[in-house]
Amino acid sequence: MSFGSNLTRVGFTDPFRTLGHTLAPMAIRELMLYAERIFMFYGRYSNAIARKVKYFLTEPVFEGDGFSDKEATELSVYLQEHHRIISFAGEMSMDKQCYGNSYATLLVPFKRFLVCTGRTAQGQRHKICGFRRLLSEAFYSEDFEFRFPNFYSVCPICKIKTQNDIDDKRDDRADQLKLKRWSPHEIDILYDPYSTKCHYLWRIPEEYKNDIKGWKPNKGLHLLENIPKNVLKAIALNTQFRFNDDAIFHMKDATYGGIENRGYGIPRVLGNLQTILNVQVIRKQHEAICMDFVVPLRVVSPSQQITAPVGGEDGHGTQSPYSMLPGANIASSIGSMLARWRRDPASIQIAPFPIQMQLLGGNAQQLAPKDLLEYGEAGLMDEVDVPAEMWRGSMQLQAMPIAIRLFESSNKNIPDDHNAFLRWSVKRIQQELNGQVPSRSYFKPVTIVDDEQKRQLLLQLFAGGQVTGRRAYKALDMEWRQEQEGLADEAVEMSEIQADTQRKMDQRGLAGSLQPGATGSAMMGAQGGGAAGGPAGAAGGAAAGAPADPSQAGMAPNPKPVTSYLQQTAGRVPNDPQELQALADSMSTQLVETPEPDRNSELSLLRRFNEFLHELVTKRMEKYRSKIRSEAGNQAISQLQGGGGAAPPPQ
Ligand SMILES: [Zn+2]
């Protein structure tokens, strides 16, 4: 404010002394309430912030020595399905954006037992007892009593009403653990300025305290069953409940180093308050204009210009309606007319005089400060670092890689906070479950722009054998090992199916020979025609040129057709379906001729390269093989029939 006072001295007012700055609450609690109100009632602002946060929400990843892929998957499934960890991180993050602070703890539920102390309510020791039962069992017995903060019930062994101790058994089953978000309004921080260490206190809400203290018979089991012993103690001592230091996670918005914030984050809204207020003034104006001017004011009145003919003493003449009826009667008759019309818009109304209607207002379109609002909000979004495309929800990622990269780097604190929260939750949960803590836990980084290019590059490198399968598969969110095992399983299944088919074909090959040549040659003709009709590309040409009988091939078949294709075309797949068919034809005719180990490796390379093409090729190879087999069968039969005569030509 020093430059402000200098300005005042020379006769100017401080330009920073605006309404916005005067209204800004300076106490952290008030500021949080203010921020909450803005987030609740200014949807466009909070939505823009939410989009920014959600942009960074991705799947969690766990890594570490001795932490297997299987364990990582299990942990990830548990966290996502049971704890909704992704949404939860987003909710924490939104709390931070709103209040500047968000807090979470892990709740470990317990079963509460009551143990008889053998002491009466007056403190006299009756005898040493120790009878133990669930609170929920004792609760509905007739003489159960909760005299804050002690439990009393009639002990079946002592036969008198005794005071009960609490004995809680932790229920640390994985599906019982629960992450809890705390209201930032209720958390107080004890702050040490030197070490910057924070200790956290829960200001127990009065309503909750009163519910516990004002216990009534047969009511409030859910409260008494679940209130931790230490919270009960804190209420009894009328103090705050203090969390264990590592039991609570605090996410806070960083602010400037010079600002005294005593361990709290400062709500981000403070920095945007001036602009938010400006926009809000326009919004309020907008509302007022909409209320007053969208629907025009309709006024109905008897027409004064045109006078009505009336039957007077002389039988005719013209007169104003006012001279005929008192004003009040006119108004009430118009009023009941309008009421009848409201009830039934199709009804016909009768009036003893002409009526006119005037429209007043209705020009909201011209009056509403749309441009001002648009301008104000655009400025506000710049302030909170949300790209206009994002708050309008019309983000086209490919079109704006640089803006996105800038957006990602200027909001780096968001994924950093998400990751810190993930690390804390995993550590806390594994502590309770006696599980291993992975050395690295993080949400998969978002770099959508880079990813798309990188993914394509990786696949090309992989096809060329320049990069490991593990690396390339990871870019596709697939596990290399799983896929390889799947492939091996499929290969076994495939060979079983093939053996089965072979057996069936052998049987059918003999049966089909009763009409020699009919089915076989028709099929071949159709196939040949289809291939020849394709475009005369390199692959199409090869297919068309390949005769049906591979032994008569004019050119030596390539032993590695897939490898050489990938090398020649750098992994391009034809878009044209005919070209694709022709390519499949040429590959299959060559692969049928390829000896066994090479053929398998070529086929698996093809599968990795393009599943669809692989399927086309294997289907063709199957057809080819069965054709050859049935031809061989025909030949054998005709040899038998013709007594060893010459075989009929295959075509
Ligand atoms: Zn007892």
Residues whose N, C-alpha, C, O or C-beta is under 5 A from the ligand:
A	BS01	ZN	C116 G118 C129 G130 F131 C155 I157 C158
